Amino acid sequence: MKLVTYRASVEAEARLGVVHDDLVVDVANLGADYDEDLPDTMLGLIDLGRPALDTLRACLDDAEGAFAPGTAIALANVRLLAPIPRPRKNIFGIGLNYVEHVAESAASLDTSKDLPKQPVIFSKPPTCVIGPGDAIEHNANITQQLDWEVELAVIIGTTARRVTRKDALKHVFGYSVMIDVSARDNRRAGQWIFSKGMDTYAPFGPCIVTADDIPDPQTLDLWLTVNGVEKQRSNTKHMLFNVAHLIADISSGITLEPGDIIASGTPEGVGAGRTPQEWMWPGDVVVACVEGIGTLRHPITNATPEG
């Protein structure tokens, strides 16, 4: 299933929906049509786990595309938000997780040329998440090196603590797309959180595809363009540490909880690795896609002055 968080109008509250053909079906309203208590938020659904997903799927099957008035709306007529508009915790970011990206980073960003022996983990705060179509802010007072990274996002469904690689994927709720925006000139003594954690630096969406629809996350093409020009193209099979390894490694010391997000790293082709280097500027448009999940499209705009 493709699950979304949406608004039916500018004034409407955010709601949980499921995409059915060219419709967004309101999950809570659909449940009510069948006397089932289904949640109206993505985190609420994640917390309820497999039984709620099974109930939702059964309701969809029973409806056979004939939905009660007020239950479904055309996908073209809704505003999609980030699937989890406000994550409960920092996003777990993974650096240097594609072999070719290790090489380009070593040449341009002073990172080690040696392949990491363990996943390189950083974090992005919840405040940097934006939804489909929202603007990525370029703050010229802070950065002149705004860069792009397309990534497969992994959403945890059940608590994972010291899990094995063999069992790790059992803890996944689903998958999404994330752009790990980075201000390359704001790395501080090797620390990345300010560089990667500024406001608007985590475009996320357009949906979460449940794990049962992506049984193998290591077979997905992913790519990114800037102003229509392809900059990145690869496949998740080229990850240095696959999704199961990442979950096992993080959970060895940090408990992963329902709703946690792992941004699993980016392939080669980032702006910092190009000759000459390339950066995103106001007026640019970045588009990122992961096969089987969907596409994100975001304009770059000047940061709005505060005060």
C-alpha positions in Angstrom: 0.0 0.0 0.0 1.0 3.6 -0.6 0.2 5.6 2.5 0.2 9.4 2.5 -0.5 12.3 4.9 -2.6 14.9 3.1 -4.8 18.0 3.4 -8.1 18.1 1.5 -7.9 21.9 1.5 -5.7 24.7 2.8 -7.7 25.0 6.0 -8.2 21.3 6.6 -6.3 19.3 9.2 -3.7 16.8 8.1 -5.1 13.3 7.6 -3.9 9.8 6.9 -4.8 8.5 3.4 -4.1 5.4 1.3 -3.6 5.8 -2.5 -6.1 3.8 -4.6 -5.6 4.3 -8.3 -6.0 8.1 -8.7 -7.8 8.6 -5.4 -6.7 9.3 -1.8 -8.9 7.3 0.5 -9.2 8.6 4.0 -8.1 5.8 6.3 -10.2 6.8 9.4 -13.3 7.4 7.3 -12.9 4.2 5.4 -12.6 2.3 8.7 -15.8 4.0 10.0 -17.6 2.8 6.9 -16.9 -0.7 8.1 -17.3 -0.2 11.8 -13.5 -0.4 12.2 -11.5 2.0 14.4 -8.6 3.1 12.1 -6.3 6.1 13.0 -6.1 9.4 11.2 -2.3 9.8 11.5 0.7 7.9 10.1 2.3 7.5 13.5 -1.0 6.2 14.8 -1.1 3.6 12.2 2.5 2.6 12.7 1.9 2.3 16.4 -1.0 -0.1 15.8 1.2 -2.4 13.7 0.3 -5.3 11.5 -3.3 -5.8 12.7 -4.2 -2.3 11.6 -2.6 -2.7 8.2 -4.5 -6.0 7.7 -7.8 -4.3 8.7 -7.1 -1.4 6.3 -6.3 -3.8 3.4 -9.4 -5.8 4.1 -11.6 -2.6 4.0 -10.0 -1.6 0.7 -10.7 -5.0 -0.7 -14.3 -5.0 0.4 -14.9 -1.5 -1.0 -13.8 -2.6 -4.5 -13.2 1.0 -5.5 -16.8 2.1 -4.5 -16.2 4.4 -1.6 -18.8 6.2 0.5 -19.2 10.0 0.0 -16.5 11.9 1.9 -14.2 8.9 2.1 -12.2 9.4 -1.1 -10.9 12.4 -3.0 -9.0 12.8 -6.3 -5.2 12.6 -5.7 -4.8 15.7 -7.9 -7.0 17.7 -5.6 -5.2 17.1 -2.3 -2.0 18.6 -0.8 0.5 15.9 0.1 2.6 16.5 3.2 5.6 14.7 4.5 4.3 11.2 5.4 5.4 11.8 9.0 5.2 15.6 9.1 6.9 15.8 12.5 9.1 12.7 13.4 9.3 12.0 17.0 13.1 11.8 17.0 16.0 12.8 14.9 16.4 11.1 11.6 19.3 8.6 11.4 21.4 9.6 8.5 24.0 7.3 6.9 27.1 8.7 5.3 29.4 7.2 2.7 27.3 4.2 2.0 27.9 3.7 -1.7 31.4 2.8 -2.8 31.7 5.4 -5.6 30.4 8.1 -3.2 33.2 7.2 -0.8 35.7 7.9 -3.5 34.2 11.3 -4.6 33.9 12.4 -1.0 37.5 11.6 -0.3 38.6 13.7 -3.3 36.4 16.7 -2.5 35.4 16.7 1.1 38.5 15.5 2.9 36.9 12.3 4.1 38.8 9.0 4.2 39.5 7.2 0.9 39.2 3.9 2.7 35.8 2.2 2.7 34.1 2.5 6.2 34.3 -0.7 8.2 31.1 0.2 10.0 28.2 2.5 9.0 28.9 6.2 9.4 25.9 7.6 11.3 24.8 11.2 11.8 21.4 12.8 12.5 19.0 15.3 11.1 16.5 17.0 13.5 12.7 16.7 13.0 12.6 20.4 12.2 14.3 19.9 8.9 11.5 17.8 7.4 9.4 19.3 4.6 6.8 17.7 2.4 6.4 17.3 -1.4 6.7 20.5 -3.3 7.8 22.6 -0.3 10.7 25.0 -0.9 14.3 24.1 0.1 15.7 27.3 1.6 19.0 28.7 0.5 20.4 31.0 3.2 23.2 32.9 1.6 24.3 34.2 5.0 25.2 30.7 6.0 26.0 28.7 2.9 27.4 29.0 -0.7 27.6 25.2 -1.1 24.1 23.8 -1.0 24.2 20.2 -2.2 21.8 17.3 -3.1 21.7 13.6 -2.1 18.9 11.2 -3.1 18.3 8.5 -0.6 16.0 5.5 0.2 14.3 6.2 3.6 13.5 3.3 5.9 10.6 3.7 8.4 10.7 1.5 11.5 7.5 -0.3 12.4 8.3 -2.3 15.6 10.9 -1.8 18.3 14.3 -3.0 17.3 16.9 -3.6 20.1 20.0 -5.6 19.4 18.4 -7.4 16.4 20.3 -9.6 14.0 20.7 -8.8 10.3 18.6 -11.9 9.7 15.6 -10.5 11.6 16.2 -6.8 10.9 13.7 -6.4 8.0 10.9 -7.8 10.1 11.0 -4.4 12.0 10.5 -2.3 8.9 7.1 -0.6 8.4 7.8 0.8 4.9 10.0 2.8 2.6 10.0 6.4 1.3 12.2 8.9 -0.5 14.4 11.5 1.1 16.7 14.2 -0.2 19.5 14.7 2.2 20.2 18.4 1.6 23.7 19.4 2.8 25.5 22.7 3.3 29.0 21.5 2.5 30.7 24.6 3.9 29.1 24.1 7.3 30.8 20.9 8.5 32.3 21.7 11.9 35.4 19.8 12.9 34.0 16.6 11.3 30.5 17.1 12.8 27.8 17.0 10.2 24.5 17.9 12.1 24.6 21.6 11.3 25.5 21.0 7.7 22.7 18.5 7.2 20.2 19.5 9.8 19.1 23.0 8.9 15.5 23.9 8.3 14.1 22.4 5.1 17.1 20.1 4.6 15.0 16.8 4.7 12.4 16.7 1.9 10.5 13.5 2.6 7.7 11.6 0.7 5.6 11.6 -1.3 4.3 8.5 0.4 5.4 5.5 2.5 5.1 2.2 0.6 4.5 -0.6 3.1 7.2 -3.2 3.5 5.1 -6.1 2.1 5.1 -4.3 -1.3 8.9 -4.0 -1.3 10.1 -7.4 -0.1 13.7 -6.6 -1.1 14.9 -3.0 -0.6 18.2 -3.8 -2.3 16.8 -3.9 -5.9 15.6 -0.3 -6.3 16.8 2.2 -8.9 17.2 5.8 -7.6 18.0 9.0 -9.4 18.1 12.8 -9.0 18.0 15.7 -11.4 18.6 19.4 -11.0 16.9 21.7 -13.5 16.1 18.6 -15.6 19.7 17.4 -15.8 20.5 14.0 -14.3 23.1 14.2 -11.6 22.7 10.8 -9.8 21.5 7.4 -10.9 22.2 4.1 -9.2 20.6 1.1 -7.5 20.3 0.3 -3.8 22.1 -3.0 -4.5 25.3 -0.9 -4.5 24.9 0.1 -0.8 28.0 -0.7 1.1 25.9 -1.6 4.2 22.4 -2.8 3.2 19.2 -1.9 5.0 19.3 -5.0 7.3 22.9 -4.3 8.2 22.0 -0.7 9.1 19.1 -1.7 11.3 21.2 -4.3 13.1 24.1 -1.9 13.6 22.1 1.0 14.9 20.0 -1.2 17.1 23.1 -2.7 18.7 23.4 0.4 20.8 20.4 2.6 20.1 16.9 1.3 20.4 15.0 1.9 17.2 11.3 2.7 17.9 8.1 2.7 15.7 8.2 5.8 13.4 12.0 6.2 13.5 13.5 7.0 10.1 16.8 5.9 8.6 18.1 7.8 5.5 20.2 5.1 4.0 22.9 7.0 2.1 23.4 8.4 -1.3 25.2 7.2 -4.5 27.8 9.2 -6.4 27.0 12.3 -8.3 26.6 14.9 -5.6 27.6 18.5 -6.4 30.7 18.5 -4.3 32.1 15.6 -6.2 31.8 17.2 -9.6 34.5 19.1 -11.6 33.9 21.9 -11.3 31.8 21.6 -8.2 28.1 22.4 -8.6 25.7 23.8 -6.0 21.9 24.5 -5.8 20.8 28.1 -6.0 17.5 30.0 -5.7 15.5 29.3 -8.9 16.8 25.8 -9.2 14.5 22.7 -9.1 15.6 19.4 -7.7 13.7 16.2 -8.5 14.4 12.8 -6.7 12.9 9.4 -7.3 13.1 5.9 -5.9 11.7 3.1 -8.0 8.4 1.8 -6.8 7.9 4.6 -4.3 7.6 7.9 -6.0 9.1 11.3 -6.9 9.9 14.4 -4.9 10.1 17.8 -6.7 11.3 20.9 -4.8 12.2 24.5 -5.7 15.2 26.2 -4.2 14.3 29.6 -2.8 15.9 32.4 -0.8 15.5 31.9 2.9 12.9 34.2 4.4 14.4 36.8 6.7 13.3 36.6 10.3 12.9 39.3 12.9 
